[in-house]
Amino acid sequence: LFSTAHPSITGGAAGQSNLFTGAFSAEVLDTVQERMQDFTDDDGNLLNLAPDTIIIPNSGPLKRAVLAAVGSELDPRTSNNAWNFQCGLWNVLVWAELPKTIGGEPYFILMDSDYMQQYECMPWLDRIKLKVDSYIDHNTDANVFKGRSRFAAGFNNWRGAALCGEGLTGGTDLTTLV
């Protein structure tokens, strides 16, 4: 899903990266957002990507940094409080099941939720829908639930998401671009 060398299937575009190395900051967020907006299809045509979601693990310092970067109408880093164009653009999702760090450092994922749905980037297929039965155990009078389902999940299109973190090895280095 995340790589620095996504090749074009048709050969009509150069390889592209959605794996970036850099510590979270407002400038790195700006750069990853810009890089996603520059993604092209396999023939080199610019896509209409508009990242709108930041996914982070349950890490207090990272939550504080992300919300400071996107949560204020004015830029808190300047004395004249310049306008913060990132305010109001993002849904911030804290996903507790993600590991807190990669390579010992925090990371974040940017995602275009509309693109992910329209192009079924991460399809989930219910092969057999969940069926639940229950019965009363005669020995304990406990209500016992039994369920069965079959499903499949996978990745179909990498362009809807980008991963960035300071501890990622082999990612496109953003520290020289910011």
C-alpha atoms as a printed R data frame, in Angstrom:
    type eleno elety resid chain resno       x       y       z
1   ATOM     1    CA   LEU     A     1   0.000   0.000   0.000
2   ATOM     2    CA   PHE     A     2   2.804   2.445   0.875
3   ATOM     3    CA   SER     A     3   5.894   2.588  -1.338
4   ATOM     4    CA   THR     A     4   8.356   5.021  -2.878
5   ATOM     5    CA   ALA     A     5   8.208   3.263  -6.238
6   ATOM     6    CA   HIS     A     6   4.638   2.786  -7.487
7   ATOM     7    CA   PRO     A     7   5.140   2.120 -11.206
8   ATOM     8    CA   SER     A     8   2.712   3.101 -13.944
9   ATOM     9    CA   ILE     A     9   0.856   0.074 -15.313
10  ATOM    10    CA   THR     A    10   0.662   1.623 -18.804
11  ATOM    11    CA   GLY     A    11   4.127   3.187 -18.703
12  ATOM    12    CA   GLY     A    12   2.607   6.627 -19.299
13  ATOM    13    CA   ALA     A    13   3.854   8.180 -16.058
14  ATOM    14    CA   ALA     A    14   6.919   8.173 -13.855
15  ATOM    15    CA   GLY     A    15   6.969   6.150 -10.646
16  ATOM    16    CA   GLN     A    16   5.302   7.819  -7.676
17  ATOM    17    CA   SER     A    17   5.738   7.735  -3.907
18  ATOM    18    CA   ASN     A    18   3.172   7.762  -1.111
19  ATOM    19    CA   LEU     A    19   5.724   6.919   1.602
20  ATOM    20    CA   PHE     A    20   7.490   9.927   3.117
21  ATOM    21    CA   THR     A    21  10.102  10.448   5.817
22  ATOM    22    CA   GLY     A    22   9.795  13.487   8.073
23  ATOM    23    CA   ALA     A    23   8.754  14.522  11.578
24  ATOM    24    CA   PHE     A    24   5.227  15.912  11.870
25  ATOM    25    CA   SER     A    25   5.014  19.676  11.594
26  ATOM    26    CA   ALA     A    26   2.691  22.104   9.842
27  ATOM    27    CA   GLU     A    27   5.245  22.410   7.031
28  ATOM    28    CA   VAL     A    28   5.545  18.634   6.583
29  ATOM    29    CA   LEU     A    29   1.730  18.373   6.573
30  ATOM    30    CA   ASP     A    30   1.647  21.046   3.848
31  ATOM    31    CA   THR     A    31   4.228  19.123   1.803
32  ATOM    32    CA   VAL     A    32   2.547  15.707   2.080
33  ATOM    33    CA   GLN     A    33  -0.798  17.293   1.211
34  ATOM    34    CA   GLU     A    34   0.786  18.938  -1.855
35  ATOM    35    CA   ARG     A    35   2.460  15.683  -2.904
36  ATOM    36    CA   MET     A    36  -0.876  13.845  -2.716
37  ATOM    37    CA   GLN     A    37  -2.553  16.561  -4.769
38  ATOM    38    CA   ASP     A    38   0.162  16.015  -7.414
39  ATOM    39    CA   PHE     A    39  -0.584  12.261  -7.801
40  ATOM    40    CA   THR     A    40  -1.348  11.226 -11.367
41  ATOM    41    CA   ASP     A    41  -3.059   8.248 -12.934
42  ATOM    42    CA   ASP     A    42  -1.117   5.636 -14.907
43  ATOM    43    CA   ASP     A    43  -1.154   7.831 -18.012
44  ATOM    44    CA   GLY     A    44   0.219  10.911 -16.244
45  ATOM    45    CA   ASN     A    45  -3.104  12.749 -15.891
46  ATOM    46    CA   LEU     A    46  -3.435  14.796 -12.716
47  ATOM    47    CA   LEU     A    47  -6.028  13.343 -10.347
48  ATOM    48    CA   ASN     A    48  -8.504  15.418  -8.372
49  ATOM    49    CA   LEU     A    49  -7.254  14.370  -4.940
50  ATOM    50    CA   ALA     A    50  -8.246  16.424  -1.921
51  ATOM    51    CA   PRO     A    51  -6.895  14.809   1.250
52  ATOM    52    CA   ASP     A    52  -9.380  15.420   4.061
53  ATOM    53    CA   THR     A    53  -8.491  12.945   6.810
54  ATOM    54    CA   ILE     A    54  -5.490  12.618   9.113
55  ATOM    55    CA   ILE     A    55  -5.206   9.215  10.805
56  ATOM    56    CA   ILE     A    56  -2.922   8.998  13.832
57  ATOM    57    CA   PRO     A    57  -2.235   6.451  16.569
58  ATOM    58    CA   ASN     A    58  -3.287   7.123  20.150
59  ATOM    59    CA   SER     A    59  -0.244   9.206  21.080
60  ATOM    60    CA   GLY     A    60  -0.710  12.282  23.273
61  ATOM    61    CA   PRO     A    61   2.184  14.363  21.910
62  ATOM    62    CA   LEU     A    62   1.199  13.594  18.312
63  ATOM    63    CA   LYS     A    63  -2.456  14.463  18.992
64  ATOM    64    CA   ARG     A    64  -1.358  17.789  20.476
65  ATOM    65    CA   ALA     A    65   0.925  18.545  17.499
66  ATOM    66    CA   VAL     A    66  -1.709  17.628  14.889
67  ATOM    67    CA   LEU     A    67  -4.506  19.575  16.567
68  ATOM    68    CA   ALA     A    68  -2.217  22.585  17.047
69  ATOM    69    CA   ALA     A    69  -1.417  22.526  13.321
70  ATOM    70    CA   VAL     A    70  -4.999  22.181  12.074
71  ATOM    71    CA   GLY     A    71  -7.234  23.359  14.904
72  ATOM    72    CA   SER     A    72  -6.691  27.104  15.056
73  ATOM    73    CA   GLU     A    73  -7.976  29.727  12.622
74  ATOM    74    CA   LEU     A    74  -4.842  31.783  13.224
75  ATOM    75    CA   ASP     A    75  -1.261  30.570  13.072
76  ATOM    76    CA   PRO     A    76  -0.085  30.293  16.701
77  ATOM    77    CA   ARG     A    77   3.600  30.305  15.646
78  ATOM    78    CA   THR     A    78   3.584  33.951  14.586
79  ATOM    79    CA   SER     A    79   3.077  37.090  16.655
80  ATOM    80    CA   ASN     A    80   0.811  38.614  14.027
81  ATOM    81    CA   ASN     A    81  -1.383  35.494  13.924
82  ATOM    82    CA   ALA     A    82  -1.383  34.934  10.167
83  ATOM    83    CA   TRP     A    83  -4.338  32.981   8.799
84  ATOM    84    CA   ASN     A    84  -3.969  29.182   9.113
85  ATOM    85    CA   PHE     A    85  -5.255  27.734   5.818
86  ATOM    86    CA   GLN     A    86  -5.200  24.181   7.261
87  ATOM    87    CA   CYS     A    87  -7.951  24.990   9.769
88  ATOM    88    CA   GLY     A    88 -11.234  23.281   8.939
89  ATOM    89    CA   LEU     A    89  -9.806  21.075   6.162
90  ATOM    90    CA   TRP     A    90  -9.276  17.932   8.202
91  ATOM    91    CA   ASN     A    91 -11.066  15.142   9.995
92  ATOM    92    CA   VAL     A    92  -8.609  13.873  12.601
93  ATOM    93    CA   LEU     A    93  -9.099  10.206  13.437
94  ATOM    94    CA   VAL     A    94  -7.303   8.631  16.384
95  ATOM    95    CA   TRP     A    95  -7.058   4.898  15.707
96  ATOM    96    CA   ALA     A    96  -6.161   3.156  18.967
97  ATOM    97    CA   GLU     A    97  -5.293  -0.152  17.246
98  ATOM    98    CA   LEU     A    98  -2.386   1.376  15.308
99  ATOM    99    CA   PRO     A    99   1.083   0.998  16.809
100 ATOM   100    CA   LYS     A   100   2.123   4.227  18.564
101 ATOM   101    CA   THR     A   101   5.379   4.510  16.607
102 ATOM   102    CA   ILE     A   102   7.173   3.147  13.562
103 ATOM   103    CA   GLY     A   103  10.924   2.888  13.992
104 ATOM   104    CA   GLY     A   104  10.521   4.434  17.452
105 ATOM   105    CA   GLU     A   105   9.066   7.688  16.036
106 ATOM   106    CA   PRO     A   106   5.513   8.997  15.517
107 ATOM   107    CA   TYR     A   107   3.825   8.928  12.113
108 ATOM   108    CA   PHE     A   108   0.594   9.955  10.426
109 ATOM   109    CA   ILE     A   109  -1.513   8.913   7.456
110 ATOM   110    CA   LEU     A   110  -3.253  11.357   5.115
111 ATOM   111    CA   MET     A   111  -6.281  10.101   3.241
112 ATOM   112    CA   ASP     A   112  -8.793  11.357   0.684
113 ATOM   113    CA   SER     A   113 -11.956   9.671   1.979
114 ATOM   114    CA   ASP     A   114 -14.019  10.415  -1.157
115 ATOM   115    CA   TYR     A   115 -11.358   8.968  -3.473
116 ATOM   116    CA   MET     A   116 -11.010   5.914  -1.236
117 ATOM   117    CA   GLN     A   117 -14.751   5.204  -1.537
118 ATOM   118    CA   GLN     A   118 -15.240   6.091  -5.203
119 ATOM   119    CA   TYR     A   119 -12.353   3.939  -6.406
120 ATOM   120    CA   GLU     A   120 -12.748   1.185  -3.786
121 ATOM   121    CA   CYS     A   121  -9.139   1.560  -2.708
122 ATOM   122    CA   MET     A   122  -9.572  -0.737   0.287
123 ATOM   123    CA   PRO     A   123 -12.498  -3.025  -0.530
124 ATOM   124    CA   TRP     A   124 -14.277  -5.029   2.144
125 ATOM   125    CA   LEU     A   125 -16.388  -7.913   0.857
126 ATOM   126    CA   ASP     A   126 -18.941  -9.753   2.967
127 ATOM   127    CA   ARG     A   127 -18.838 -13.202   1.390
128 ATOM   128    CA   ILE     A   128 -21.274 -14.530   4.002
129 ATOM   129    CA   LYS     A   129 -23.023 -11.873   6.072
130 ATOM   130    CA   LEU     A   130 -22.788 -12.208   9.835
131 ATOM   131    CA   LYS     A   131 -25.413 -14.559  11.213
132 ATOM   132    CA   VAL     A   132 -25.839 -14.766  14.979
133 ATOM   133    CA   ASP     A   133 -27.787 -17.396  16.913
134 ATOM   134    CA   SER     A   134 -28.274 -17.637  20.646
135 ATOM   135    CA   TYR     A   135 -29.513 -20.266  23.034
136 ATOM   136    CA   ILE     A   136 -29.826 -20.776  26.783
137 ATOM   137    CA   ASP     A   137 -27.341 -23.233  28.263
138 ATOM   138    CA   HIS     A   138 -29.384 -25.653  30.393
139 ATOM   139    CA   ASN     A   139 -26.523 -26.279  32.860
140 ATOM   140    CA   THR     A   140 -25.726 -22.609  33.655
141 ATOM   141    CA   ASP     A   141 -28.775 -20.681  32.372
142 ATOM   142    CA   ALA     A   142 -26.286 -18.486  30.510
143 ATOM   143    CA   ASN     A   143 -27.253 -16.976  27.167
144 ATOM   144    CA   VAL     A   144 -24.737 -18.332  24.631
145 ATOM   145    CA   PHE     A   145 -24.179 -16.528  21.329
146 ATOM   146    CA   LYS     A   146 -22.728 -18.166  18.224
147 ATOM   147    CA   GLY     A   147 -21.868 -16.267  15.061
148 ATOM   148    CA   ARG     A   148 -20.477 -17.004  11.649
149 ATOM   149    CA   SER     A   149 -19.379 -14.860   8.716
150 ATOM   150    CA   ARG     A   150 -16.905 -14.866   5.879
151 ATOM   151    CA   PHE     A   151 -15.234 -11.737   4.542
152 ATOM   152    CA   ALA     A   152 -12.322 -10.548   2.471
153 ATOM   153    CA   ALA     A   153 -10.361  -7.298   2.632
154 ATOM   154    CA   GLY     A   154  -7.567  -5.944   0.516
155 ATOM   155    CA   PHE     A   155  -5.953  -3.041  -1.278
156 ATOM   156    CA   ASN     A   156  -6.887  -2.016  -4.788
157 ATOM   157    CA   ASN     A   157  -5.482   1.490  -5.317
158 ATOM   158    CA   TRP     A   158  -2.655   3.171  -3.388
159 ATOM   159    CA   ARG     A   159  -3.430   6.761  -4.457
160 ATOM   160    CA   GLY     A   160  -5.999   7.514  -1.742
161 ATOM   161    CA   ALA     A   161  -3.529   7.503   1.162
162 ATOM   162    CA   ALA     A   162   0.003   8.573   2.100
163 ATOM   163    CA   LEU     A   163   2.128   7.630   5.111
164 ATOM   164    CA   CYS     A   164   4.681   9.960   6.693
165 ATOM   165    CA   GLY     A   165   6.867   9.531   9.752
166 ATOM   166    CA   GLU     A   166  10.294  10.339  11.077
167 ATOM   167    CA   GLY     A   167  11.128   6.701  11.826
168 ATOM   168    CA   LEU     A   168  10.281   5.356   8.371
169 ATOM   169    CA   THR     A   169  13.274   4.014   6.484
170 ATOM   170    CA   GLY     A   170  13.395   4.194   2.734
171 ATOM   171    CA   GLY     A   171  10.680   6.832   2.379
172 ATOM   172    CA   THR     A   172  10.947   9.928   0.199
173 ATOM   173    CA   ASP     A   173  12.816  12.382   2.440
174 ATOM   174    CA   LEU     A   174  10.805  15.536   3.069
175 ATOM   175    CA   THR     A   175  13.329  17.270   5.325
176 ATOM   176    CA   THR     A   176  15.210  18.593   2.292
177 ATOM   177    CA   LEU     A   177  11.998  19.828   0.646
178 ATOM   178    CA   VAL     A   178  10.416  21.707   3.575
